[in-house]
Amino acid sequence: MKRILRTMLVVMLVVVSVGGCKPTASGPQTDKVVYLINGALGDNAFYDSGQKGIDTLKSQYGVETRTIECNFDAGKYEPGLEAATQYSDVVFVISYAFEDNLKAMADKYPDKIFVNIDTIVQNSKNTITSVKYIEEESAFLAGVCAGLTTTDTSIKNINPDKIVGVVAAADDPVVMAFVRAYEDGVHHVDKDIKVERVVLAGVWDDPAKGKQAALSLYDKKCDVVFQVAAATGLGVLQAAKERDLYAIGVDTNQNDIEPGHVIASDIKDVGKTIEEVYKTIKDGTYQPGQVIRYGLKTGTVDLVTDAQVQVLPQTILDRISEVRKEIIDGTLEVPKYQQ
């Protein structure tokens, strides 16, 4: 009888042990997250904004995270993507220049979650979710800000000539959408304002070249220069301080980098995007293959003017607020550009 009881006890323990280890059908794993970027951190703009979102996921959800920087090196794109896919459950990727690699990888691993940021990438199995910003709306506001500033000679060092400028890192579709919308915003204020451009040949991480480009625009009597150039654009802000003139930042709030010289920033909140999309992954409402569009209504893109040193008079701040409202409620339609 004792042997029978001991045998029954062993069997019960085995059953409990096996049952306790049985996995549950709770959907895909989501606890390892990679941020894969074609460029590099340290731009105080687009890429750094995304990193803030990744850091928030780590602290809020306790997930494991890694960031893979490809540093604009084409030789690192495919290995970086392979490493990200092998390690992670969820990949947030900025895939400029390696979109085809991303499509192939997503088709190969349809159970992985791929979220492509800032462009639309669609694979044959329709598993990549793309986030597309309506950057034209915020860039239009940047143009309104520049146009109002260059026509207000009560502001320190604003000259009588109605000229503003823009420094673009590259002639690519996303950047040029910023540039053209900025020009539209300027001309919404006054069609006679001249907009000078410097478009660089894919220079994303060279502040010295950004500064040189901005100085050339200030030499042409530009009062305000908008930078759409990632880390290269930090040189534009430096040039504004050197000439005691004005710049508009991009992607994050750069207004206090050179206090009194950065009058506004056109933000594209990649970090907020990552947080919002990951929340849907965790709560079960995420849908693979969709295209998510963020504009002024979501607050994910906007023009921010708060700063330690406020240069703009209240009349300009109020007018920017009025135009923002007109865009959001549909009274004013900002053209969208083919990309």
C-alpha positions, -999 to +999 in steps of 0.1 A: +000+000+000+028+024+008+045+017-025+012+024-043+007+057-024+043+067-033+038+059-069+005+079-070+023+109-054+051+108-079+026+107-108+007+137-093+038+157-090+048+150-126+014+160-138+015+192-118+050+200-130+042+194-167+009+214-164+027+243-147+052+246-176+026+244-204+028+275-226-004+295-231-017+307-264-013+344-258-002+356-292+032+366-305+061+375-281+066+412-277+092+415-250+123+421-272+123+453-291+149+466-316+153+502-329+171+498-363+181+531-380+199+538-412+217+567-396+231+573-361+221+587-328+234+621-316+215+643-341+193+658-314+165+654-339+149+625-358+169+595-346+173+607-310+135+613-308+129+576-317+155+566-290+135+584-264+105+563-273+125+531-271+138+541-236+102+547-225+092+512-236+121+498-215+111+517-184+073+514-188+070+478-199+103+462-187+111+450-222+146+442-235+157+467-261+186+472-285+194+500-309+213+492-341+229+522-359+239+517-395+256+551-397+245+556-433+268+527-443+251+506-470+273+476-460+256+476-426+220+476-437+215+439-444+236+426-415+218+451-392+184+439-403+194+403-399+207+409-364+176+429-354+153+401-367+172+373-350+172+391-317+138+407-315+101+402-314+093+437-326+115+458-349+109+496-352+129+505-384+139+535-403+146+518-436+158+546-460+180+529-486+173+493-476+135+490-482+139+460-504+159+442-478+132+449-453+105+435-476+124+403-481+131+399-444+094+405-434+083+379-460+108+354-446+096+360-410+059+367-412+054+362-374+078+390-365+064+425-360+080+451-383+070+488-380+086+510-406+088+547-397+085+577-420+080+559-453+055+534-467+070+500-473+047+471-482+058+435-486+041+407-505+027+391-473+014+425-461+029+422-426+049+455-424+030+483-407+042+517-420+040+551-402+036+580-425+038+616-412+019+644-428+050+666-425+036+691-450+013+704-423+040+713-397+064+725-424+037+748-437+035+763-402+073+767-402+069+787-434+042+809-419+065+815-389+094+825-412+072+847-434+057+866-405+092+870-390+109+884-421+081+909-426+083+923-390+112+947-388+104+954-351+122+921-344+159+926-337+181+925-368+153+918-393+162+936-425+138+954-449+144+927-475+117+899-475+140+869-478+141+836-460+160+803-466+161+766-461+189+741-459+180+705-469+203+675-464+192+658-496+170+659-526+148+631-515+110+629-514+105+633-476+129+662-473+115+680-504+080+676-490+092+697-461+109+722-484+079+727-507+054+730-478+077+755-461+077+776-493+039+774-495+037+786-459+060+815-465+039+825-496+007+821-476+019+851-456+032+871-486+036+859-521+065+884-526+088+868-500+118+852-517+128+817-505+165+807-510+174+770-510+206+751-503+201+714-511+230+692-501+239+659-517+228+635-489+248+651-461+231+641-429+258+642-403+281+671-410+273+702-389+302+721-405+286+718-439+253+728-425+268+759-410+285+768-442+253+765-461+234+786-436+260+813-437+257+815-475+220+821-470+225+848-444+249+864-468+219+866-492+200+886-466+179+858-453+166+866-418+154+831-411+168+797-422+148+765-418+170+734-414+158+700-427+191+682-423+193+660-392+227+664-375+240+686-403+213+711-394+229+717-360+254+738-379+225+759-392+216+768-356+252+777-349+253+800-379+222+817-367+239+825-334+271+836-351+252+861-373+227+871-346+199+860-368+173+833-367+167+796-375+139+771-373+148+736-360+134+702-371+122+669-356+126+678-319+123+710-300+156+726-307+146+761-295+169+761-266+200+748-283+210+784-293+187+805-271+173+836-287+182+824-322+160+793-328+125+808-330+106+776-336+110+739-343+091+717-367+087+685-346+082+650-359+078+630-327+092+596-335+094+587-299+057+593-293+049+572-324+069+542-311+051+545-278+016+546-294+022+518-318+037+495-291+007+502-269-015+487-296+008+457-298+004+451-261-033+457-259-041+435-289-054+462-313-023+462-335-030+453-372-001+443-394+001+457-429-017+490-421-005+525-430-008+549-400-009+586-408+000+612-382-005+649-387-014+681-367-046+665-354-026+638-335+000+662-322+027+640-336+039+667-360+036+703-350+054+736-349+066+745-313+076+780-303+081+777-265+117+787-256+138+800-228+143+833-248+112+842-267+119+863-298+085+862-315+059+888-306+025+877-294+010+888-327+030+862-346+024+835-320-013+841-323-013+840-361+006+807-360-021+793-337-049+806-360-033+789-390-028+756-371-065+756-362-075+763-398-054+733-410-068+710-383-104+719-389-100+717-427-106+754-434-071+755-449-059+726-470-021+721-472-011+704-505+004+669-501+033+660-523+039+629-543+067+608-529 
